[in-house]
Amino acid sequence: MARTDVIVLGGGIVGLATAYRISQRFPDKKIRLIEKEATLAFHQTGRNSGVLHSGIYYKPGTLRATNCRTGKQAMEAFCAEHGIAYEICGKVIVAVSDAELSNLQRIYERGQANGVRCEIIGSERLKEIEPHVAGVKAIHVPEAGIVDYVGVCEKLGELLRQHGAELNLSTKVVGMRSLPTGMVVNTNCGDFECGYVVNCTGLFADRVTKLSGQTPDAQVVPFRGEYFELHKGAEHLCRALIYPVPDPKFPFLGVHFTKMVKGGVECGPNAVLAFAREGYTKSVINLRDLAESLTYSGFLRMASRHWRTGCGEMWRSFSKAAFVKALQRLIPEIRSEHLDAAPAGVRAQALGRDGNLLDDFLIQSTDRVVNIINAPSPAATAALNVGTLIVDQLAAKFA
């Protein structure tokens, strides 16, 4: 049975960044990364909108806030060093009516507390930055940006291989068991022994946590985010990143406009319950996944509180006109003919038994296993710093 010091489960950006940080800090450790797909960054990372978040939204002192700020700097430095496409293009968060000004002020104050360079601007300055946007006030965040996260993952995989790490693709974890000296990870391609396991499996993080012998403090509920993209002739309507003022009761940011680092402008997403953990279209249904969501007490409590919001999201999923209407709040010139359907993504949203959507990282550990159960946005932006955080935990175990 092949033995390594650390096995990292998951070939998305968090798993790759964690393995990379282990290789940097402990170059003598043998590392194995296991990914069930044939390519890296296949799921959440590969379907990410590619935003370099500033950290303006997050409650000061949370892991989201602290990791985003440091992680963004690390990500920019990594991209600059390795020639990966990124751009600091700036962002506006737009209040379209006076009723949204109090929430806009709250976000601005969070940004100030988190050390984000930002300012509240009036409608005239907003028109200078984004001429086609309608709003009474906005927050301008000049340090927000866009990046090629798939390119980041490809480079991380290359660097890991150069270090001597083993990357086992098309390898699915089916079980785990503990030994006096470590762990055995059972897969469809055989068993692998190691000293320590790090679980970065995203959409399946709670199930893998159970395989490791722990009971997760939350369950992953999949939400599909559906997108459109602007026709070439309409791309001039958005220069950079245009976001609405989010509902403070709901952890999703609302439909917005995102300039893409490889060209084009993405519009969306909505947020609807996916009928499978990898349900990227309405027609993909996994009965186990769906039953697990619909019978989970936390989901039922959440649905009872936010059913009106949920119905609105579902309506936008089935009605392009409703989706267009939501986009027109920010850019009134948008028309249905400006939009083409774009690939959807699925967000792994951890949900507590009390019905609360977890809005921070959730990490549970034993002596031999570190489980990252919830890695919400800005996980991609913060990935290199999250990797450092996990390595800090491992370092104490190594000692």
Disulfide bonds with the S-S distance in Angstrom:
none
